[in-house]
Amino acid sequence: MDMTEAVSAGIKLRVNEAKDEQTVLNFKRDENAVTLDRNKSGKGPGGVRKAPVELVNGILQLRIFVDRSSVEVFLQDGAKVMTARIYPGETSTGICFFAEGNVKIIRLYKWDLKKVWE
């Protein structure tokens, strides 16, 4: 994501607005940090984790893996890694992008993981 003109931006994962469930990943320019907020991630412990991140030429690079009960975030080609257990309901499957200021998504790929067990 090109964050040159943004104050903050992020992604809400495993979203279900009706149940008020979401796991929020947010970059804040004034803190040069990414937070991973599990306070509305379903059953289990909540909490917020924070990692310092330096933009490279205004770019924030994320590689995110999400499954039924975990989130792994690789920041800036793995310079920082965040991982967390989450326990949202089965219907919490949405993904939302948000920003304060202008953000350009330079490239976005999505893959579905195969089920190992049925």
The first five atom37 places (N, CA, C, CB, O) and aatype in JSON, in Angstrom:
{
  "aatype": [12, 3, 12, 16, 6, 0, 19, 15, 0, 7, 9, 11, 10, 1, 19, 2, 6, 0, 11, 3, 6, 5, 16, 19, 10, 2, 13, 11, 1, 3, 6, 2, 0, 19, 16, 10, 3, 1, 2, 11, 15, 7, 11, 7, 14, 7, 7, 19, 1, 11, 0, 14, 19, 6, 10, 19, 2, 7, 9, 10, 5, 10, 1, 9, 13, 19, 3, 1, 15, 15, 19, 6, 19, 13, 10, 5, 3, 7, 0, 11, 19, 12, 16, 0, 1, 9, 18, 14, 7, 6, 16, 15, 16, 7, 9, 4, 13, 13, 0, 6, 7, 2, 19, 11, 9, 9, 1, 10, 18, 11, 17, 3, 10, 11, 11, 19, 17, 6],
  "atom_mask": [
    [1, 1, 1, 1, 1],
    [1, 1, 1, 1, 1],
    [1, 1, 1, 1, 1],
    [1, 1, 1, 1, 1],
    [1, 1, 1, 1, 1],
    [1, 1, 1, 1, 1],
    [1, 1, 1, 1, 1],
    [1, 1, 1, 1, 1],
    [1, 1, 1, 1, 1],
    [1, 1, 1, 0, 1],
    [1, 1, 1, 1, 1],
    [1, 1, 1, 1, 1],
    [1, 1, 1, 1, 1],
    [1, 1, 1, 1, 1],
    [1, 1, 1, 1, 1],
    [1, 1, 1, 1, 1],
    [1, 1, 1, 1, 1],
    [1, 1, 1, 1, 1],
    [1, 1, 1, 1, 1],
    [1, 1, 1, 1, 1],
    [1, 1, 1, 1, 1],
    [1, 1, 1, 1, 1],
    [1, 1, 1, 1, 1],
    [1, 1, 1, 1, 1],
    [1, 1, 1, 1, 1],
    [1, 1, 1, 1, 1],
    [1, 1, 1, 1, 1],
    [1, 1, 1, 1, 1],
    [1, 1, 1, 1, 1],
    [1, 1, 1, 1, 1],
    [1, 1, 1, 1, 1],
    [1, 1, 1, 1, 1],
    [1, 1, 1, 1, 1],
    [1, 1, 1, 1, 1],
    [1, 1, 1, 1, 1],
    [1, 1, 1, 1, 1],
    [1, 1, 1, 1, 1],
    [1, 1, 1, 1, 1],
    [1, 1, 1, 1, 1],
    [1, 1, 1, 1, 1],
    [1, 1, 1, 1, 1],
    [1, 1, 1, 0, 1],
    [1, 1, 1, 1, 1],
    [1, 1, 1, 0, 1],
    [1, 1, 1, 1, 1],
    [1, 1, 1, 0, 1],
    [1, 1, 1, 0, 1],
    [1, 1, 1, 1, 1],
    [1, 1, 1, 1, 1],
    [1, 1, 1, 1, 1],
    [1, 1, 1, 1, 1],
    [1, 1, 1, 1, 1],
    [1, 1, 1, 1, 1],
    [1, 1, 1, 1, 1],
    [1, 1, 1, 1, 1],
    [1, 1, 1, 1, 1],
    [1, 1, 1, 1, 1],
    [1, 1, 1, 0, 1],
    [1, 1, 1, 1, 1],
    [1, 1, 1, 1, 1],
    [1, 1, 1, 1, 1],
    [1, 1, 1, 1, 1],
    [1, 1, 1, 1, 1],
    [1, 1, 1, 1, 1],
    [1, 1, 1, 1, 1],
    [1, 1, 1, 1, 1],
    [1, 1, 1, 1, 1],
    [1, 1, 1, 1, 1],
    [1, 1, 1, 1, 1],
    [1, 1, 1, 1, 1],
    [1, 1, 1, 1, 1],
    [1, 1, 1, 1, 1],
    [1, 1, 1, 1, 1],
    [1, 1, 1, 1, 1],
    [1, 1, 1, 1, 1],
    [1, 1, 1, 1, 1],
    [1, 1, 1, 1, 1],
    [1, 1, 1, 0, 1],
    [1, 1, 1, 1, 1],
    [1, 1, 1, 1, 1],
    [1, 1, 1, 1, 1],
    [1, 1, 1, 1, 1],
    [1, 1, 1, 1, 1],
    [1, 1, 1, 1, 1],
    [1, 1, 1, 1, 1],
    [1, 1, 1, 1, 1],
    [1, 1, 1, 1, 1],
    [1, 1, 1, 1, 1],
    [1, 1, 1, 0, 1],
    [1, 1, 1, 1, 1],
    [1, 1, 1, 1, 1],
    [1, 1, 1, 1, 1],
    [1, 1, 1, 1, 1],
    [1, 1, 1, 0, 1],
    [1, 1, 1, 1, 1],
    [1, 1, 1, 1, 1],
    [1, 1, 1, 1, 1],
    [1, 1, 1, 1, 1],
    [1, 1, 1, 1, 1],
    [1, 1, 1, 1, 1],
    [1, 1, 1, 0, 1],
    [1, 1, 1, 1, 1],
    [1, 1, 1, 1, 1],
    [1, 1, 1, 1, 1],
    [1, 1, 1, 1, 1],
    [1, 1, 1, 1, 1],
    [1, 1, 1, 1, 1],
    [1, 1, 1, 1, 1],
    [1, 1, 1, 1, 1],
    [1, 1, 1, 1, 1],
    [1, 1, 1, 1, 1],
    [1, 1, 1, 1, 1],
    [1, 1, 1, 1, 1],
    [1, 1, 1, 1, 1],
    [1, 1, 1, 1, 1],
    [1, 1, 1, 1, 1],
    [1, 1, 1, 1, 1],
    [1, 1, 1, 1, 1]
  ],
  "atom_positions": [
    [[0.84, -1.17, 0.0], [0.0, 0.0, 0.0], [0.89, 1.23, 0.0], [-0.96, 0.0, 1.21], [1.85, 1.32, 0.76]],
    [[0.56, 2.17, -0.85], [1.27, 3.45, -0.87], [0.62, 4.35, 0.18], [1.25, 4.11, -2.3], [-0.52, 4.78, 0.02]],
    [[1.36, 4.62, 1.24], [0.85, 5.38, 2.38], [1.32, 6.84, 2.37], [1.3, 4.7, 3.68], [1.21, 7.53, 3.38]],
    [[1.85, 7.31, 1.25], [2.44, 8.64, 1.16], [1.5, 9.73, 1.65], [2.84, 8.93, -0.27], [1.94, 10.66, 2.32]],
    [[0.2, 9.64, 1.33], [-0.76, 10.69, 1.67], [-1.68, 10.3, 2.83], [-1.59, 11.04, 0.47], [-2.62, 11.03, 3.13]],
    [[-1.43, 9.17, 3.47], [-2.35, 8.68, 4.5], [-1.85, 8.97, 5.9], [-2.56, 7.18, 4.34], [-0.65, 8.96, 6.17]],
    [[-2.79, 9.22, 6.79], [-2.5, 9.34, 8.22], [-2.47, 7.95, 8.83], [-3.54, 10.24, 8.93], [-1.61, 7.63, 9.65]],
    [[-3.46, 7.13, 8.42], [-3.52, 5.73, 8.87], [-4.29, 4.93, 7.84], [-4.19, 5.62, 10.29], [-5.04, 5.49, 7.03]],
    [[-4.11, 3.62, 7.88], [-4.84, 2.73, 6.98], [-4.71, 1.32, 7.5], [-4.31, 2.84, 5.52], [-3.79, 0.99, 8.24]],
    [[-5.66, 0.49, 7.09], [-5.58, -0.89, 7.54], [-6.61, -1.8, 6.91], [0.0, 0.0, 0.0], [-7.27, -1.46, 5.92]],
    [[-6.71, -2.97, 7.51], [-7.58, -4.02, 7.02], [-8.31, -4.63, 8.2], [-6.77, -5.1, 6.23], [-7.71, -4.91, 9.25]],
    [[-9.6, -4.84, 8.02], [-10.39, -5.57, 9.0], [-10.59, -6.97, 8.43], [-11.77, -4.86, 9.29], [-11.04, -7.14, 7.3]],
    [[-10.25, -7.97, 9.23], [-10.3, -9.37, 8.82], [-11.36, -10.13, 9.6], [-8.93, -10.04, 8.99], [-11.69, -9.76, 10.73]],
    [[-11.89, -11.18, 9.01], [-12.9, -12.04, 9.63], [-14.04, -11.18, 10.2], [-12.25, -12.91, 10.76], [-14.41, -11.3, 11.37]],
    [[-14.59, -10.32, 9.34], [-15.61, -9.36, 9.73], [-17.01, -9.95, 9.63], [-15.51, -8.1, 8.87], [-17.34, -10.64, 8.66]],
    [[-17.82, -9.68, 10.65], [-19.26, -9.92, 10.63], [-19.89, -8.75, 11.36], [-19.65, -11.32, 11.3], [-19.89, -8.7, 12.59]],
    [[-20.42, -7.79, 10.59], [-20.97, -6.57, 11.2], [-22.15, -6.86, 12.11], [-21.39, -5.59, 10.12], [-22.29, -6.21, 13.15]],
    [[-23.0, -7.82, 11.75], [-24.17, -8.15, 12.57], [-23.77, -8.67, 13.95], [-25.03, -9.2, 11.86], [-24.45, -8.41, 14.94]],
    [[-22.65, -9.4, 14.02], [-22.17, -9.94, 15.3], [-21.12, -9.03, 15.95], [-21.57, -11.33, 15.09], [-20.64, -9.32, 17.04]],
    [[-20.76, -7.93, 15.27], [-19.73, -7.02, 15.75], [-18.41, -7.76, 15.98], [-20.19, -6.33, 17.05], [-17.74, -7.57, 16.99]],
    [[-18.05, -8.61, 15.01], [-16.77, -9.33, 15.07], [-15.84, -8.81, 13.99], [-16.98, -10.86, 14.92], [-16.25, -8.55, 12.86]],
    [[-14.57, -8.67, 14.36], [-13.53, -8.25, 13.43], [-12.18, -8.31, 14.11], [-13.81, -6.82, 12.89], [-12.07, -8.16, 15.33]],
    [[-11.16, -8.54, 13.32], [-9.78, -8.45, 13.76], [-9.16, -7.33, 12.93], [-8.98, -9.82, 13.6], [-9.21, -7.38, 11.7]],
    [[-8.58, -6.32, 13.59], [-8.18, -5.11, 12.89], [-6.66, -4.96, 12.87], [-8.82, -3.88, 13.54], [-5.99, -5.01, 13.9]],
    [[-6.13, -4.78, 11.66], [-4.72, -4.49, 11.44], [-4.65, -3.05, 10.98], [-4.06, -5.49, 10.39], [-5.26, -2.7, 9.97]],
    [[-3.9, -2.18, 11.7], [-3.92, -0.75, 11.42], [-2.51, -0.16, 11.5], [-4.85, -0.03, 12.41], [-1.8, -0.35, 12.48]],
    [[-2.12, 0.56, 10.44], [-0.85, 1.29, 10.45], [-1.14, 2.75, 10.74], [-0.1, 1.13, 9.1], [-2.01, 3.36, 10.1]],
    [[-0.42, 3.33, 11.7], [-0.55, 4.75, 12.03], [0.78, 5.44, 11.76], [-1.0, 4.95, 13.52], [1.81, 5.11, 12.36]],
    [[0.73, 6.39, 10.84], [1.96, 7.08, 10.42], [2.64, 7.82, 11.58], [1.65, 8.07, 9.3], [3.86, 7.77, 11.69]],
    [[1.87, 8.5, 12.44], [2.47, 9.29, 13.51], [3.19, 8.41, 14.54], [1.42, 10.11, 14.21], [4.05, 8.9, 15.27]],
    [[2.85, 7.13, 14.59], [3.51, 6.2, 15.51], [4.52, 5.3, 14.8], [2.47, 5.34, 16.22], [5.29, 4.6, 15.46]],
    [[4.53, 5.32, 13.47], [5.33, 4.37, 12.68], [5.18, 2.96, 13.23], [6.82, 4.79, 12.69], [6.16, 2.27, 13.5]],
    [[3.91, 2.56, 13.39], [3.64, 1.26, 14.0], [2.37, 0.65, 13.42], [3.51, 1.4, 15.52], [1.46, 1.34, 12.96]],
    [[2.33, -0.67, 13.46], [1.15, -1.43, 13.09], [0.59, -2.05, 14.37], [1.48, -2.53, 12.01], [1.33, -2.6, 15.18]],
    [[-0.73, -1.96, 14.52], [-1.39, -2.63, 15.64], [-2.25, -3.76, 15.11], [-2.23, -1.63, 16.47], [-2.82, -3.67, 14.02]],
    [[-2.34, -4.82, 15.88], [-3.21, -5.96, 15.6], [-4.17, -6.06, 16.78], [-2.38, -7.31, 15.38], [-3.78, -6.44, 17.88]],
    [[-5.43, -5.7, 16.53], [-6.44, -5.6, 17.58], [-7.37, -6.8, 17.53], [-7.23, -4.28, 17.44], [-8.09, -7.0, 16.55]],
    [[-7.36, -7.6, 18.61], [-8.2, -8.8, 18.71], [-9.37, -8.6, 19.67], [-7.37, -9.99, 19.15], [-10.01, -9.58, 20.07]],
    [[-9.67, -7.39, 20.06], [-10.71, -7.15, 21.06], [-12.11, -7.54, 20.61], [-10.71, -5.71, 21.44], [-13.0, -7.74, 21.44]],
    [[-12.32, -7.66, 19.29], [-13.62, -8.09, 18.76], [-13.45, -9.31, 17.85], [-14.31, -6.92, 17.99], [-14.17, -9.46, 16.86]],
    [[-12.51, -10.16, 18.19], [-12.17, -11.3, 17.34], [-12.93, -12.57, 17.69], [-10.71, -11.57, 17.42], [-12.54, -13.65, 17.26]],
    [[-14.0, -12.46, 18.45], [-14.78, -13.64, 18.83], [-14.42, -14.12, 20.21], [0.0, 0.0, 0.0], [-13.95, -13.35, 21.05]],
    [[-14.65, -15.4, 20.44], [-14.36, -15.99, 21.75], [-12.85, -16.0, 22.0], [-14.93, -17.42, 21.85], [-12.06, -15.91, 21.06]],
    [[-12.48, -16.1, 23.25], [-11.07, -16.17, 23.58], [-10.53, -14.82, 23.99], [0.0, 0.0, 0.0], [-11.27, -13.83, 24.06]],
    [[-9.23, -14.78, 24.27], [-8.62, -13.53, 24.75], [-8.59, -12.46, 23.66], [-7.21, -13.8, 25.26], [-8.43, -12.76, 22.48]],
    [[-8.73, -11.22, 24.09], [-8.6, -10.09, 23.18], [-7.22, -9.5, 23.32], [0.0, 0.0, 0.0], [-6.26, -10.22, 23.59]],
    [[-7.13, -8.22, 23.14], [-5.85, -7.54, 23.31], [-5.36, -6.9, 22.02], [0.0, 0.0, 0.0], [-5.84, -7.21, 20.93]],
    [[-4.41, -6.0, 22.19], [-3.82, -5.29, 21.06], [-2.32, -5.52, 21.09], [-4.15, -3.78, 21.1], [-1.67, -5.34, 22.12]],
    [[-1.77, -5.9, 19.96], [-0.32, -6.04, 19.8], [0.16, -4.92, 18.9], [0.07, -7.44, 19.22], [-0.57, -4.45, 18.03]],
    [[1.4, -4.51, 19.11], [1.93, -3.38, 18.36], [3.36, -3.68, 17.93], [1.88, -2.08, 19.2], [4.15, -4.24, 18.7]],
    [[3.69, -3.31, 16.69], [5.05, -3.51, 16.19], [5.5, -2.26, 15.43], [5.13, -4.76, 15.27], [4.75, -1.74, 14.6]],
    [[6.71, -1.77, 15.7], [7.23, -0.63, 14.95], [7.52, -1.04, 13.51], [8.5, -0.07, 15.62], [8.02, -2.13, 13.25]],
    [[7.2, -0.15, 12.57], [7.41, -0.43, 11.15], [7.87, 0.83, 10.45], [6.11, -0.98, 10.49], [7.27, 1.9, 10.63]],
    [[8.91, 0.73, 9.67], [9.38, 1.85, 8.87], [8.89, 1.66, 7.44], [10.94, 1.96, 8.92], [9.09, 0.61, 6.83]],
    [[8.24, 2.69, 6.91], [7.83, 2.65, 5.51], [9.07, 2.74, 4.64], [6.84, 3.79, 5.19], [10.05, 3.38, 5.01]],
    [[9.02, 2.11, 3.47], [10.1, 2.18, 2.5], [9.56, 2.96, 1.3], [10.63, 0.75, 2.09], [8.71, 2.45, 0.56]],
    [[10.05, 4.17, 1.11], [9.55, 5.06, 0.06], [8.03, 5.23, 0.13], [9.94, 4.51, -1.32], [7.36, 5.29, -0.9]],
    [[7.5, 5.31, 1.35], [6.07, 5.51, 1.55], [5.23, 4.25, 1.42], [0.0, 0.0, 0.0], [4.0, 4.32, 1.49]],
    [[5.87, 3.11, 1.24], [5.16, 1.85, 0.98], [5.11, 0.98, 2.23], [5.82, 1.08, -0.18], [6.12, 0.79, 2.91]],
    [[3.92, 0.45, 2.52], [3.74, -0.56, 3.55], [3.41, -1.87, 2.84], [2.61, -0.16, 4.58], [2.41, -1.97, 2.14]],
    [[4.28, -2.85, 3.03], [4.07, -4.14, 2.4], [3.57, -5.13, 3.45], [5.37, -4.66, 1.73], [4.18, -5.3, 4.5]],
    [[2.46, -5.78, 3.14], [1.85, -6.76, 4.04], [1.67, -8.08, 3.32], [0.51, -6.25, 4.57], [1.29, -8.11, 2.15]],
    [[1.94, -9.14, 4.01], [1.56, -10.48, 3.55], [0.81, -11.09, 4.72], [2.84, -11.37, 3.1], [1.38, -11.3, 5.79]],
    [[-0.47, -11.38, 4.52], [-1.34, -11.79, 5.61], [-1.9, -13.18, 5.32], [-2.49, -10.78, 5.81], [-2.39, -13.45, 4.22]],
    [[-1.82, -14.05, 6.31], [-2.4, -15.39, 6.23], [-3.47, -15.49, 7.31], [-1.31, -16.51, 6.4], [-3.21, -15.21, 8.48]],
    [[-4.67, -15.89, 6.9], [-5.79, -15.99, 7.83], [-6.44, -17.35, 7.64], [-6.82, -14.84, 7.61], [-6.72, -17.77, 6.52]],
    [[-6.69, -18.04, 8.76], [-7.49, -19.26, 8.68], [-8.55, -19.21, 9.77], [-6.6, -20.53, 8.83], [-8.86, -18.13, 10.28]],
    [[-9.11, -20.34, 10.14], [-10.21, -20.36, 11.1], [-9.85, -19.76, 12.45], [-10.67, -21.76, 11.3], [-10.68, -19.12, 13.09]],
    [[-8.62, -19.96, 12.89], [-8.28, -19.52, 14.25], [-6.94, -18.81, 14.36], [-8.29, -20.7, 15.16], [-6.39, -18.7, 15.46]],
    [[-6.41, -18.33, 13.26], [-5.14, -17.62, 13.39], [-4.97, -16.56, 12.31], [-3.98, -18.6, 13.32], [-5.56, -16.62, 11.23]],
    [[-4.14, -15.58, 12.65], [-3.74, -14.52, 11.72], [-2.23, -14.4, 11.82], [-4.47, -13.15, 12.05], [-1.68, -14.3, 12.92]],
    [[-1.57, -14.4, 10.67], [-0.13, -14.15, 10.62], [0.12, -13.01, 9.66], [0.67, -15.44, 10.19], [-0.4, -13.0, 8.54]],
    [[0.9, -12.04, 10.1], [1.15, -10.84, 9.29], [2.66, -10.67, 9.15], [0.5, -9.57, 9.94], [3.39, -10.59, 10.14]],
    [[3.12, -10.63, 7.91], [4.52, -10.4, 7.6], [4.62, -8.98, 7.05], [5.09, -11.46, 6.58], [4.04, -8.67, 6.01]],
    [[5.35, -8.13, 7.76], [5.47, -6.72, 7.43], [6.82, -6.45, 6.76], [5.32, -5.85, 8.68], [7.85, -6.96, 7.19]],
    [[6.79, -5.66, 5.71], [8.01, -5.24, 5.01], [8.91, -6.44, 4.67], [8.78, -4.22, 5.85], [10.07, -6.48, 5.08]],
    [[8.36, -7.38, 3.95], [9.11, -8.58, 3.52], [9.61, -9.42, 4.68], [10.29, -8.17, 2.67], [10.65, -10.07, 4.58]],
    [[8.88, -9.42, 5.77], [9.24, -10.25, 6.92], [10.16, -9.58, 7.92], [0.0, 0.0, 0.0], [10.64, -10.24, 8.84]],
    [[10.42, -8.29, 7.76], [11.25, -7.58, 8.74], [10.63, -7.64, 10.13], [11.46, -6.11, 8.31], [11.33, -7.7, 11.14]],
    [[9.3, -7.63, 10.17], [8.53, -7.82, 11.41], [7.44, -8.83, 11.12], [7.93, -6.46, 11.94], [6.89, -8.87, 10.01]],
    [[7.12, -9.63, 12.12], [6.06, -10.63, 11.98], [5.16, -10.56, 13.21], [6.66, -12.07, 11.81], [5.63, -10.47, 14.34]],
    [[3.85, -10.61, 12.96], [2.87, -10.63, 14.05], [1.99, -11.87, 13.84], [2.01, -9.3, 14.08], [1.61, -12.18, 12.71]],
    [[1.68, -12.55, 14.93], [0.8, -13.7, 14.83], [-0.13, -13.71, 16.03], [1.61, -15.02, 14.76], [0.24, -13.29, 17.12]],
    [[-1.35, -14.18, 15.8], [-2.33, -14.19, 16.89], [-3.37, -15.28, 16.64], [-3.01, -12.81, 17.02], [-3.68, -15.62, 15.5]],
    [[-3.89, -15.81, 17.73], [-5.01, -16.74, 17.67], [-6.29, -15.92, 17.76], [-4.93, -17.81, 18.82], [-6.39, -14.99, 18.57]],
    [[-7.26, -16.27, 16.93], [-8.57, -15.62, 16.96], [-9.64, -16.7, 16.88], [-8.73, -14.58, 15.79], [-9.39, -17.79, 16.35]],
    [[-10.83, -16.4, 17.41], [-11.9, -17.4, 17.44], [-13.24, -16.79, 17.04], [-12.0, -18.03, 18.83], [-14.19, -16.81, 17.83]],
    [[-13.32, -16.24, 15.82], [-14.58, -15.66, 15.36], [-15.57, -16.78, 14.97], [-14.34, -14.71, 14.17], [-15.19, -17.94, 14.82]],
    [[-16.83, -16.39, 14.82], [-17.83, -17.33, 14.35], [-17.6, -17.71, 12.89], [0.0, 0.0, 0.0], [-16.9, -17.0, 12.17]],
    [[-18.2, -18.82, 12.47], [-18.02, -19.3, 11.09], [-18.49, -18.3, 10.04], [-18.77, -20.59, 10.91], [-17.96, -18.28, 8.93]],
    [[-19.48, -17.48, 10.38], [-20.01, -16.51, 9.41], [-19.21, -15.21, 9.37], [-21.45, -16.21, 9.74], [-19.54, -14.31, 8.59]],
    [[-18.19, -15.09, 10.18], [-17.34, -13.9, 10.17], [-16.25, -14.1, 9.12], [-16.71, -13.64, 11.58], [-15.14, -14.54, 9.42]],
    [[-16.58, -13.76, 7.87], [-15.67, -14.03, 6.75], [-15.31, -12.79, 5.94], [-16.28, -15.06, 5.84], [-14.56, -12.89, 4.97]],
    [[-15.84, -11.62, 6.31], [-15.61, -10.42, 5.53], [-14.22, -9.84, 5.65], [0.0, 0.0, 0.0], [-13.49, -10.11, 6.61]],
    [[-13.85, -9.04, 4.66], [-12.59, -8.3, 4.66], [-12.92, -6.88, 4.24], [-11.53, -8.96, 3.69], [-13.6, -6.67, 3.24]],
    [[-12.44, -5.88, 4.99], [-12.69, -4.47, 4.68], [-11.38, -3.68, 4.77], [-13.76, -3.86, 5.65], [-10.59, -3.88, 5.69]],
    [[-11.18, -2.8, 3.81], [-10.04, -1.88, 3.86], [-10.55, -0.53, 4.34], [-9.36, -1.75, 2.45], [-11.69, -0.16, 4.07]],
    [[-9.72, 0.2, 5.07], [-10.1, 1.53, 5.54], [-8.87, 2.42, 5.56], [-10.74, 1.45, 6.95], [-7.74, 1.95, 5.6]],
    [[-9.11, 3.74, 5.53], [-8.0, 4.68, 5.54], [-8.46, 6.05, 6.02], [-7.36, 4.8, 4.15], [-9.61, 6.43, 5.85]],
    [[-7.53, 6.76, 6.61], [-7.7, 8.18, 6.89], [-6.69, 8.89, 6.0], [-7.48, 8.53, 8.45], [-5.49, 8.86, 6.26]],
    [[-7.18, 9.51, 4.96], [-6.33, 10.07, 3.92], [-6.34, 9.15, 2.71], [0.0, 0.0, 0.0], [-7.03, 8.13, 2.7]],
    [[-5.57, 9.51, 1.7], [-5.53, 8.72, 0.47], [-4.51, 7.6, 0.55], [-5.22, 9.61, -0.73], [-3.36, 7.81, 0.94]],
    [[-4.96, 6.41, 0.17], [-4.09, 5.24, 0.12], [-4.26, 4.6, -1.25], [-4.42, 4.22, 1.26], [-5.37, 4.51, -1.77]],
    [[-3.17, 4.15, -1.81], [-3.24, 3.43, -3.08], [-2.8, 2.0, -2.84], [-2.34, 4.12, -4.18], [-1.69, 1.74, -2.37]],
    [[-3.68, 1.07, -3.16], [-3.31, -0.34, -3.09], [-2.6, -0.66, -4.39], [-4.58, -1.29, -2.87], [-3.2, -0.66, -5.46]],
    [[-1.32, -0.92, -4.29], [-0.49, -1.12, -5.46], [-0.71, -2.5, -6.07], [0.98, -0.94, -5.1], [-0.79, -2.65, -7.29]],
    [[-0.81, -3.49, -5.2], [-1.0, -4.86, -5.68], [-1.73, -5.63, -4.6], [0.37, -5.55, -6.04], [-1.45, -5.46, -3.41]],
    [[-2.67, -6.48, -5.02], [-3.45, -7.26, -4.08], [-3.67, -8.64, -4.66], [-4.79, -6.57, -3.75], [-4.2, -8.78, -5.77]],
    [[-3.28, -9.66, -3.92], [-3.52, -11.05, -4.31], [-4.27, -11.74, -3.19], [-2.18, -11.79, -4.63], [-4.07, -11.44, -2.02]],
    [[-5.14, -12.67, -3.56], [-5.86, -13.47, -2.58], [-5.84, -14.92, -3.05], [-7.32, -12.97, -2.4], [-6.1, -15.23, -4.21]],
    [[-5.51, -15.79, -2.11], [-5.55, -17.22, -2.37], [-6.43, -17.89, -1.34], [-4.13, -17.83, -2.35], [-6.49, -17.46, -0.19]],
    [[-7.12, -18.92, -1.74], [-7.89, -19.73, -0.8], [-7.05, -20.93, -0.41], [-9.25, -20.18, -1.42], [-6.43, -21.58, -1.24]],
    [[-7.05, -21.22, 0.9], [-6.36, -22.4, 1.38], [-7.27, -23.62, 1.25], [-5.89, -22.21, 2.83], [-8.47, -23.52, 1.47]],
    [[-6.69, -24.74, 0.91], [-7.48, -25.97, 0.84], [-7.73, -26.49, 2.25], [-6.77, -27.05, -0.01], [-6.89, -26.33, 3.14]],
    [[-8.89, -27.11, 2.43], [-9.19, -27.75, 3.7], [-8.39, -29.04, 3.81], [-10.71, -28.02, 3.83], [-8.36, -29.85, 2.88]],
    [[-7.75, -29.22, 4.95], [-6.99, -30.44, 5.18], [-7.92, -31.53, 5.68], [-5.85, -30.19, 6.17], [-7.85, -32.68, 5.25]],
    [[-8.8, -31.15, 6.61], [-9.77, -32.09, 7.15], [-11.16, -31.62, 6.82], [-9.59, -32.26, 8.67], [-11.43, -30.42, 6.81]],
    [[-12.02, -32.53, 6.57], [-13.43, -32.21, 6.31], [-14.26, -32.44, 7.54], [-13.99, -33.05, 5.15], [-15.47, -32.23, 7.52]]
  ]
}
